[in-house]
Amino acid sequence: MYLPLDHFDQPMRVVYTLRDKLRADPGYVAQVQAMTLNAERPLLGLKGKHGLFGSDAWWESIREGRIKTKVISGVITELFFAGQDSRWGDQVNSFWLKLDDGSTLQEGIYATQKADRRLFVVGATVACAHALDELKKQPGPGGTTNYAEASLEVAVSVGPSAA
C-alpha cells in the first residue's frame, strides 16, 4: 500500500492498483520492457536503471526508494473528457484536482472496476501514488531529469468531501 489512507477525514476506497493492471495485461508489461531494451530507439521508453518495468527488481526499487514516488491528494473540482478519441454521451476520463496548497492538477480517471468510475464526482477526495521512473531521453528542460509517471494506486472518497 502506497497511500496513507488513514490520514483522510472520510472513508477512502482503493479503486486502482498497477499490480492488478499488470496481472490482467501481461502484454502491456512486455511492450514497455521491449521498448526499454530496444537500443535502436535511444530516445523512447524507460531507462531501466532500477529494473525493467513491472519486474520484481522494479518493484523492489520502488520499495527501497531507488525509484522515487510521490503521493498527491485533493478534491475534484471539475470532470471532463481529454483527448481526441470518440466517446459515448457524457463520458469523462479526466478531472481537475485542487490540492491543499490551492494549486490544481489534471489527472486521469483510473479504476480497475468500471463501476468504481462513478465515485469520481465533483467534491470527492482523490489520492494518487505515482512512481517516477527515468526515461531514456535525458536531460529534461533546464537540465532536470525526465520521468515517466506510473500510477501505482488511486483511492477515492466514498462520499463527498467537506471542502
C-alpha positions, 0 to 999 in steps of 0.5 A: 500500500502506497497511500496513507489512507488513514490520514483522510477525514472520510472513508477512502476506497482503493479503486486502482492498483498497477499490480492488478493492471499488470496481472490482467495485461501481461502484454502491456508489461512486455511492450514497455520492457521491449521498448526499454531494451530496444537500443535502436530507439535511444530516445523512447521508453524507460531507462531501466536503471532500477529494473525493467518495468513491472519486474520484481527488481522494479518493484523492489526499487520502488520499495527501497526508494531507488525509484522515487514516488510521490503521493498527491491528494485533493478534491475534484473540482471539475470532470471532463473528457481529454483527448481526441478519441470518440466517446459515448454521451457524457463520458469523462476520463479526466478531472481537475484536482485542487490540492491543499496548497490551492494549486490544481492538477489534471489527472486521469480517471483510473479504476480497475472496476468500471463501476468504481468510475462513478465515485469520481464526482465533483467534491470527492477526495482523490489520492494518487501514488505515482512512481517516477521512473527515468526515461531514456531521453535525458536531460529534461528542460533546464537540465532536470531529469525526465520521468515517466509517471506510473500510477501505482494506486488511486483511492477515492472518497466514498462520499463527498468531501467537506471542502 
